[in-house]
Amino acid sequence: MNLLDRINARQFSVAVVGLGYVGLPLAVEFARAGIRTIGIDVDASKIDALRAGNNYIRDIADDDVRAVVENGTFAATTEFVPVHDVDVVYICVPTPFTANKEPDISYIVQASEGIAANMRNDQCIILKSTTFPNTTQGHVQPILERGGMKVGRDFYLAFSPERIDPGNKVWHTANTPIVVGGVTPECTKIAAAVNRVIIAKVVEVSSPKVAEMEKLLENIFRSVNIALVNELAQLCDRMGGINMWEVVEAAATKPFGFMPFYPGPGIGGHCILIDPYYLSWLAREHDFVTNFITLAAEVNESMPFYVKQMVLRQVAHMPVTLKAARIVLLGVAFKRDVDDLRHSPALRVMELLTQDGAENICYVDPYVPSLDLFGRTVHAVPYSDSVIADADIVVITTDHTAFDYERIVASARVVVDTRNATKNVRTGREKIHLLGSGE
Ligand SMILES: NC(=O)c1ccc[n+]([C@@H]2O[C@H](COP(=O)([O-])OP(=O)(O)OC[C@H]3O[C@@H](n4cnc5c(N)ncnc54)[C@H](O)[C@@H]3O)[C@@H](O)[C@H]2O)c1
């Protein structure tokens, strides 16, 4: 049987390189579908956890990980050698940016080299890490072809971006449509067939470059629209008398041509903040300036500064200095109901207030037990009514659903709400200072 027939007959095996927020759910999904799956990660602590059947990604059920480890469909290793024995290899490694906000594809390069050293004929390699157009053909393909094998003839190569939305209860790996673009039509066909084993709808495009650009468009679209409402939220506050949240809700009643986005303390995570920079960097190489990306970044990255100003304004009305003010941040993860702290705007707010002299800041977050603040480990404070009541200011930076906002407002003296988390709170509204409320 050739590779496509083996895939369609579900008689194939998979390796997933990089077992983080993207790779582990993908690997578990294949294993749950009965496909023999190997997970490869350079982080030995993750491999040890998985071998013991322990899950570390909140979006996956612990029982699902344990079950596939115990029944032998899923195994984890730090070695690339098993790549030789599988039919399909996914690459799900990080794509961060450097201190100067330039793309860092070194993880993709390292993973590709590990795969190249162990490849054999008739395998399909699928890159999933978000990256700039031409990474698959311009960077991964040459590494895989170094040993003399040729794409389309000896192996297949495609780009198929990830759309997972951690914390989303409705859309998950299996029911979220996915795009795939191969280097040759045969590459697209094979990579699409692999994806169809676990994903209901697979959309084929003409090349990896289209798929790479498509993923960036998705994330830039979000970044630009969030920046738009963030800017208008600031305008509402400047003008007074118009609540931006009410404006967005009203606009969202239009059944076509409008999609609601909401203001907030800024954007974070591993995607929307970083990915646009991958394209603006590439654009510079072509003497092109991506104005929308730059402007959106400027507005979104100014939001933690805006939140800091909101806090300072409240402190100015109190008989306490910023240095002595007891400030509690509620939620530090970059978005609701996740444990991901990467580039979190809440962390930025904490840093900015600390830089300005605040010495009494603590945070409550059921998902983030500790964090690093300028090289110092800060531990979460367990939630209690007295922690809230003792604070001069409570800042809602992440609107986790686990928080009881009615109770928080009842206990607090002053609440700075950056997420409209208190929208259903009826009593004590005079204590709430909502970003974009125009008050
Ligand atoms: N997290 C998301 O919600 C999300 C959504 C869509 C796309 N993406 C993209 O997917 C990619 C992965 O993101 P993530 O959030 O899963 O990252 P992550 O940091 O959670 O996981 C990446 C894993 O790769 C491992 N790794 C690094 N180098 C390796 C190597 N050379 N060989 C093997 N393993 C290696 C790391 O140890 C880590 O466990 C990124 O490009 C990201 O932009 C992420």
The ligand as an SDF file (V2000), in Angstrom:
LIG
                    3D

 44 48  0  0  0  0  0  0  0  0999 V2000
   -0.9560   28.0630   21.9150 N   0  0  0  0  0  0  0  0  0  0  0  0
   -1.8610   28.3700   21.0070 C   0  0  0  0  0  0  0  0  0  0  0  0
   -3.0000   28.6810   21.3330 O   0  0  0  0  0  0  0  0  0  0  0  0
   -1.5270   28.3460   19.5280 C   0  0  0  0  0  0  0  0  0  0  0  0
   -2.5660   28.4540   18.6050 C   0  0  0  0  0  0  0  0  0  0  0  0
   -2.2690   28.4280   17.2470 C   0  0  0  0  0  0  0  0  0  0  0  0
   -0.9480   28.3260   16.8340 C   0  0  0  0  0  0  0  0  0  0  0  0
    0.0540   28.2460   17.7600 N   0  0  0  0  0  0  0  0  0  0  0  0
    1.4230   28.1040   17.2690 C   0  0  0  0  0  0  0  0  0  0  0  0
    1.8400   26.7610   17.4730 O   0  0  0  0  0  0  0  0  0  0  0  0
    3.2300   26.7080   17.7810 C   0  0  0  0  0  0  0  0  0  0  0  0
    3.4540   26.0060   19.1040 C   0  0  0  0  0  0  0  0  0  0  0  0
    2.8490   26.7670   20.1320 O   0  0  0  0  0  0  0  0  0  0  0  0
    2.5590   26.1790   21.5800 P   0  0  0  0  0  0  0  0  0  0  0  0
    1.6710   27.1570   22.2480 O   0  0  0  0  0  0  0  0  0  0  0  0
    2.1390   24.7490   21.4940 O   0  0  0  0  0  0  0  0  0  0  0  0
    4.0320   26.2500   22.2000 O   0  0  0  0  0  0  0  0  0  0  0  0
    4.5200   25.5480   23.5640 P   0  0  0  0  0  0  0  0  0  0  0  0
    5.6720   26.3370   24.0300 O   0  0  0  0  0  0  0  0  0  0  0  0
    3.3580   25.3100   24.4610 O   0  0  0  0  0  0  0  0  0  0  0  0
    5.0200   24.1230   23.0790 O   0  0  0  0  0  0  0  0  0  0  0  0
    6.1100   23.9280   22.2570 C   0  0  0  0  0  0  0  0  0  0  0  0
    6.8550   22.6760   22.6980 C   0  0  0  0  0  0  0  0  0  0  0  0
    7.9320   22.4450   21.7750 O   0  0  0  0  0  0  0  0  0  0  0  0
    9.0410   21.9410   22.5030 C   0  0  0  0  0  0  0  0  0  0  0  0
   10.2430   22.1120   21.6960 N   0  0  0  0  0  0  0  0  0  0  0  0
   10.9830   23.2200   21.4920 C   0  0  0  0  0  0  0  0  0  0  0  0
   11.9830   22.9500   20.6370 N   0  0  0  0  0  0  0  0  0  0  0  0
   11.8870   21.6600   20.2870 C   0  0  0  0  0  0  0  0  0  0  0  0
   12.6300   20.8160   19.4340 C   0  0  0  0  0  0  0  0  0  0  0  0
   13.6660   21.2740   18.7470 N   0  0  0  0  0  0  0  0  0  0  0  0
   12.2610   19.5310   19.3350 N   0  0  0  0  0  0  0  0  0  0  0  0
   11.1960   19.0610   20.0420 C   0  0  0  0  0  0  0  0  0  0  0  0
   10.4350   19.8080   20.8560 N   0  0  0  0  0  0  0  0  0  0  0  0
   10.7810   21.1010   20.9730 C   0  0  0  0  0  0  0  0  0  0  0  0
    8.9970   22.7190   23.7890 C   0  0  0  0  0  0  0  0  0  0  0  0
    9.7230   22.0540   24.8190 O   0  0  0  0  0  0  0  0  0  0  0  0
    7.4940   22.7810   24.0700 C   0  0  0  0  0  0  0  0  0  0  0  0
    7.0630   21.7050   24.8710 O   0  0  0  0  0  0  0  0  0  0  0  0
    3.6980   28.1560   17.7440 C   0  0  0  0  0  0  0  0  0  0  0  0
    4.1870   28.4510   16.4660 O   0  0  0  0  0  0  0  0  0  0  0  0
    2.4330   28.9470   17.9910 C   0  0  0  0  0  0  0  0  0  0  0  0
    2.5050   30.2390   17.4520 O   0  0  0  0  0  0  0  0  0  0  0  0
   -0.2110   28.2310   19.0930 C   0  0  0  0  0  0  0  0  0  0  0  0
  1  2  1  0
  2  3  2  0
  2  4  1  0
  4  5  1  0
  4 44  2  0
  5  6  2  0
  6  7  1  0
  7  8  2  0
  8  9  1  0
  8 44  1  0
  9 10  1  0
  9 42  1  0
 10 11  1  0
 11 12  1  0
 11 40  1  0
 12 13  1  0
 13 14  1  0
 14 15  2  0
 14 16  1  0
 14 17  1  0
 17 18  1  0
 18 19  2  0
 18 20  1  0
 18 21  1  0
 21 22  1  0
 22 23  1  0
 23 24  1  0
 23 38  1  0
 24 25  1  0
 25 26  1  0
 25 36  1  0
 26 27  1  0
 26 35  1  0
 27 28  2  0
 28 29  1  0
 29 30  1  0
 29 35  2  0
 30 31  1  0
 30 32  2  0
 32 33  1  0
 33 34  2  0
 34 35  1  0
 36 37  1  0
 36 38  1  0
 38 39  1  0
 40 41  1  0
 40 42  1  0
 42 43  1  0
M  CHG  2   8   1  16  -1
M  END
$$$$
